[in-house]
Amino acid sequence: MTRKENFLKGFFKENPLFVLLLGCCPALAITTSVENAIGMTIAFTFVVTLSNLFISLINLNEKIREFIRPIRIAVYIVIIATLVTIVEMVMEAYLPELYNSLGVFISLITVNCIVLGRAEAYASKNKPLDSIIDGITMGLGYGLALLIISFIREFLGSGTITIWKELKIDLTGLYKALNIEPISFFKSSAGAFLVLGIVLGILQAIKNRKARKTKEKRVVKE
Amino acid sequence: MKKHLITGLTLALFALICGGLLAFINMFTSPMIKAREEKKIEESISIVFDAYKSGDYTKEEFNREGVVLGYYIINNQTNEKEAVIYIIESQGYASKIRMMIGVNKDNKITGYTVISQAETKGDITAHDFNMNGKSNLDEFDSLAGSTYSSKAVKKNFSLALSYAKVDLGGNAND
């Protein structure tokens, strides 16, 4: 796999949320606003990238790798938990509103299956630079999925798009013009499930259509 | 045995390094968090006890059973307790409703503010429960459509009034 392919895989081919269906809990809980999704993306990308880097560095040396093999999961968790705590402390100090909004889901990044999964499946077997790229692509790919869900939920549920603090796009006029109210159901967890299901369905339909076309082309060639 | 000991020590070493790093970062973030929390408390006390803004009063923190935290508001000139402020919480519909409520020595509510809540219906933060200057719950104005939230708020007021009677040495009018 080239570095370009490695970088692009997280967005589409191996998107953690839309393809691998990992990290669903925070995705359902925090996607009530685009601002939350942006904050979570920054925190998550920071953690997954740096944890990949440190875990890759530890595993570079064959002797150290063998030495920590029995306790590697514990070591990975210590590293990940440290990074998450750093994010938590910095966010609480500098972005208190976002910290309150994301709540317990920042701490829960520690046990997020994507972070630990990339550490064990990728970073522990690859070089630091490739691991950094993997971390960035997985973080941004997850963030892209969060942004799509939060955009739909916030637009349908509140009629606004909150990008950052006061930077808010108010689309309630659109609802007024149609003489309807925003559907508050989309602000609930059940609404999040519905949005995720619809998005997954659309993506699967596109994937199936693409596969069918490829198959048809192959048949025509033969 | 020796191998287990060494792996255990290795893990401890990792934890020590990480702990050191966290302590280092905490040195910078902790004062900021503390200062912001203190500022927030000062602002909330000014809402709950308006005269606090004048600077003629100081607060004295105390712990009390039944409340999260309490503050005595002491008059700087007379050195007397003028009011008591409670951070108090009760279970609403979907969350605990945490409020700051001030009660003066006449056992009247001096002010209140909702500090935190995550209720799903109604904006209890903006609603006026008609309790300012009141010493009982007769004229409590519930928030329509938010029965459980209103009950929790009412309970907070009720507890604050009863605790204040004890903490400020009773009410002469009772």
Interface residues (C-beta under 8 A of the other chain):
Chain A: F67 I68 P70 I71 A74 V75 V78 I79 A81 T82 T85 I86 M89 V90 E92 A93 Y94 P96 S188
Chain B: T7 G8 T10 L11 F14 A15 C18 L21 L22 I25 N26 F28 T29 S30 M32 I33 R36 T120
